[in-house]
Amino acid sequence: MKQTLKQITPPFLWNFARAANDSLRRLPELPSAYLHPWRRESIRRLAALKDIHKGKRAFVIANGPSLKQTDMSRLRNEFTFGMNRIYLMFPELGFSTTYLTVVNDLVIEQTASDLAALSLPKFIAWRSRCHFPSNLPTTNLPTFLYTSYTGPRFSTDVRGRVWEGATVTNVTLQLAFHMGFRQVILIGLDHNYTAAGKPNTTVTSQGDDPNHFSPAYFGKGFRWQLPDLETSEIGYAMARDAYREAGREVLDATLGGKLTIFPKVDYNSLF
C-alpha cells in the first residue's frame, strides 16, 4: 500500500514543518494583527474580559433547525453566545444574546451592515475588517479576533491567535473559556446538513435554507461554504479536553443533535 508523506515523516519533523507552514501562511496578517489601533483596542477589551464570568454557566446557541423546537424563552436571564445570523431570531425572542461571534469571511461580507447596527458586544474575524468603514466610532467597533484556518489548537487566552476549527462554534467555545465560564451548554448544534459536496466549497443558495432555524438564514442568493464536519469535530474534541483539564465542562443539550463529542443533557432539566 502506498504510504503518505505524513506516514513516513517522523512525528517531530512533521509537527515542526506544520508549525512552520502555519507561521508562513499567517505572515500577511502581521504585524497589523497585533499593532493596528483596532486590534490594540480589541486586545485591551479582551484583557478586560479575561475570567470576567468565572464559575458561571453560559449557553452557546448554534443555528440548527432544532432551535424551532427549543424553548428559547428560558434563556432570557442566562449568559448566551449567539453566532452568525442568530440576530434574525431576536425580534421573535424579545431579547438578544449576551454576545455574538462571527468569523466566516463570506458571512461577514454579506451581513456587515447588519452587524454594525447591532449594539451587543460582537467578536469578528480580524481579516474581515475591510468590510467595516475606517471611520467607525469606537463605540460601534467590533472586538476583532485574530483567527486562523491552520494549526489546530485550543486557545485559553484569545488575545493571541485563535484557530477556527472549521466552525464559529469552536471559536465561541474558546471565547467562553477565556471569559471563565465553568459550564458551557450547546443548543441548536444539529451537526447535520442536507447539502452535500466537498467541505469548504463556496456555493450560492438557490432557495430557502433547510439547514438553519430560518429559511432566510442562508436564503436565495446567499453565498456560503459547505460544512467541514470532520475538522469541526477535531476542534470540538480539543475544546472538550481543555475544559475537562481545567475542571470545567461542555454539555450538549441540542434536541436530536447528531454530534457525539460532548456529554448529552436534557435541555429542560437545566432550569
N, C-alpha and C positions, 0 to 999 in steps of 0.2 A: 504494500500500500504506500502510495506516495506521501511523504511527510511534509507538513507545512513548515515555513520558516520559524514560526513560534515554537514548534515541537523540537526542532534541532538546535535552537539557540539556548544557551544556559540561562536560567531564570534571572540571575542578577544582571546579565548583559541585556536581556530583553527588557527588563524594567528600566534600566538606565537609558536605553535607546528610546523607549516610550516616553520617559520623562523629558528627554532632550527634544524630541519631536513636538511634544506638547508646548514646551517653552518657545520653540521657534514659531509655532503657529500663533502664539499669543503676542508675539513681538509687535505687530502693527497697533495693538491697543495700548502699548506702553509708550511714554510714561503717563499719558493722559488718564489712564485708569486709576492713577493714584494722585496725580498733581493738578488736574483740571479743577477749577473752582467748584463746579457742580459736584465732582466726585469728592473733593475735600469736604464740602458741606454734607454730602451723603455719609462719609466716614464719620464725621462728627455726630450725625444723627444716630448712626448705628452704634457708636460708642455709648450714647445715652440710653439705647435700648438694651444693652447687654444685661441679661438677667433681670430685666425690669418686671417680669411676671414670674419670678422664681417660685416654684412649688405649686403653681396654678395649673388649671387644665384649659385646653383650647380645642376647638373643632376646626378641622381643615375641610372645607367644603369643595369637593370636586364637582364636576358639572354634568354627570351622567343622568340618563332618564329616570333613574331610581329616585332622584330628588322629588319627582312629582308624586311619589308615594310616601315621602318622608314628611313628618310634621315639623316643618321648619320654624313654626311659631315658638317652639321650645327653646330656640337659640337666642331669643331676643336679649336676654341678660347674660349671655355667655361671651367669652372671648372667641372670636371667629376670624378665620382667614378665608377670604374669597379669592378666586383665581380667574384670570382671563375675563370673560364676559358675564360673570355672575351678576353684574350690575343690572342686567336685563330683568332679573328677578326682584330687584329692590322695591319697585312700586307695589308689587303683589305682597311682598313681605311686610312692608310698612316700616322697615328699618334696613340699614346697610350693615355689611360685615365690618368688623373692627379694623381689619387690614385687607389690602388687595395686592396680589402678586401677579405680574405679567412679564414673561421673559421671551416668548417666541417672537421673532422678528416680524413675521407676516401678521400676526395678531396685533402687535403694536402699531405697525404701519397703517393698518386699516381702521384702527379704533383710537388713534392718538387724540383726536379732538374730544371723544367721549371720556377718555382717561383724564385729560387735562381739566375737564369740567367737574370731575369728582372731587369732593372735599375730604374724603377719608385718606389716611396715610397709604401711599402707594409705593410699591417696590418694583422697579422697572430695570430691564437689562441695559447696562451701560452702552453696549454697542448700538442700541436703538435710539440713542439721544438725538440723532439727526431729525427725528420726527416731531420734536418739540421746538418751539420758537426760541431763538437765542436770547430774547428779551423777557423770557418767562420770569415773573416775580418769584422770589424765594418762597413766598407763602404757597404758591401753586406748584412748586418744583417737586417732582417725584424724588424718592430716595433711590439712587442708582446703585445696582449691584453689578460687580464685575464678574459676570458669568462666562462659562466656557463650555464648549461641547466635548472637550477632550480631557483626558487624565482623570479617570474615576476616583472619587474621594468623597468623604462626608466632612464638611466644614462645620466645626463647632463655634467658629467665630467668623461671621460673614463680612467683616470689614475687608478681608482679602478676597481671593478668588473663590468662586462658588461653582461647582460642577453641576450642570443642569440635569444630567441623568435622563435625558430624553423626555422630560415632563416637568411642567411647572410645579407639580406636586412635590417632587424631590427638592426643589429649591425652597418651597414653603416649609417643608419639614426641617430644613437647615435653619431657616429663619426662626421657626418656633423654638428650636433648641437654643439658638443664640439668645432669645428672649427669656430663657429659663423655664419654660413650661415643663412641668413634671409629667403630665399626661396629655397626649395628643390623640384625638379621636377623628378618624376619617369617615366621611359620609359622601355619598354620591360618586364613589370611585368604582364604577361598574367594571372597569378593566375589560371591556367587551365592545367591539366595534363591528358594524355591518360592512364598512368599507374594507376592501381587500387590495393588496398591492405591495410594492416594495416599501419598507419603512422609510420615513422621512421624505418620500416623494411629494412634491408640491402638486396639488390638484385644485380644481375650481369646482365648487359645489354647483350642481345642476338643479337643485330644488330644495325642499325642506330638509332640515338636518334631523336624522333619526338617532344620532349618537349622543345628543345632549338634551338637557331639560326643556329647551325651547327649540321649535323648528326654525326660528330665526337666528339661532346661535351662530352657526356657520351656514347661513341661508344662501339662496341662489346668488351666484356671482362671487361669493366669498372664497378667497384663496387660503388653503390650509395644507398642512403636511400630514401624511398618513402616519399613524402611530407606530412607535418603535417599542412594543411591549417588552421585548427581551431586554433591551438596555434599561428600560424603566425599572424592571424587576431587580437588576443589579443594584441600582440606586436605592430601591426600597429595602433590600436586604442590608445594605450598608447603614441605612437610617435605623432599621430595627436593632442592629447590633450596637450602634453608637448610643442609642437611648438606653439599652439594657446595661451597657457597661457603665453608664452614668447613674444607674439606679432609677431610670425613668422608663416610660413605655409608650408605644404607639399601638392603638387598638383600631380595628376596622369594624365600624357599625353600619357599613353600606348594606342596604336591603338587596339581597340577591347578588351581591358583587362576586366576580369571578377571581379576584386576587386572593392568593393563599399565603402571602408573605407574613402578614401580621395576624395576631390572635383576633378571633372574631368575638364580638359582643353585641348583645341585643340593644338596639338604639333606645327603646322605651325604658329599659332598665336603668338608664343613666340618669334619670330625673326623679 
